[in-house]
Amino acid sequence: MRTIRCHVDAPLAPGATVTLPESASQHLLRVLRLAVGDEVRLFNGDGHDYPARVTAAGKRGAEAEVTGRIAVDNESPLRITLVQGIARGEKMDLVLQKATELGVAAIVPVVTERTEVKLDAERGARRLAHWRGVIVAACEQSGRATIPQLAEPRPLSHYAGSETATHRLVLDPRNGVGPRALALAADTSVALAVGPEGGLADRDLDTLRAAGFTGLRLGPRVLRTETAGLAAISALLALYGDY
């Protein structure tokens, strides 16, 4: 029997009765056909799953009683921060979803010279909320109980100098080393910068290199933005993470 997981943005503890979010209630009751007495697992991002039982189900929503607390230990020892040049629409959603499933620790959306998406304050806030929803849904599906940190969108130049990861990499098909040449130690932190559609401009690369980023090359073929970062994350995890 598959485990049904539901994110709740609230403190959780055994014995507590929780009102489930409206969207989650609709999905659990109308789509999955859960009823009073059925079991579900709740999580809030604190690194634990909370077995629960549905205690109320109606038109106004659902409630569940938390019956336990289980530590979830499936985070990668290789702590990757994906620094993603903001891509258009569904491409960005795909990157966030799959990067979360793969196990990144954090995601920083950045505006680069070739970024085509224009975000004012209001639109930026809406996009951030939408992206967080994509990440949370990916955690529900993949079994993660720790939600990757999502930073507010910012210009690449504002971000570059603030990165503190031990290893700082930028995907550069023209000037970089392969993943095997990195010889990363276990339990280390990596920042991985990926360009948007059209890649990173020379000025972007100069900014990153001045901030201590070195080039990473994945092979002789040019990859799309929605492929490049995910391929690099997979390679790094296979060589130095938990694969």
Secondary structure, 3 states (H helix, E strand, C coil): CCCCEEECCCCCCCCCEEECCHHHHHHHHHHCCCCCCCEEEEECCCCEEEEEEEEEEECCEEEEEECCCEECCCCCCCEEEEEEECCCHHHHHHHHHHHHHHCCCEEEEEECCCCCCCCCHHHHHHHHHHHHHHHHHHHHHHCCCCCCEECCCEEHHHHHCCCCCCEEEEECCCCCECHHHHCCCCCCEEEEEECCCCCCCHHHHHHHHHCCCEEECCCCCCCCHHHHHHHHHHHHHHHHCCC
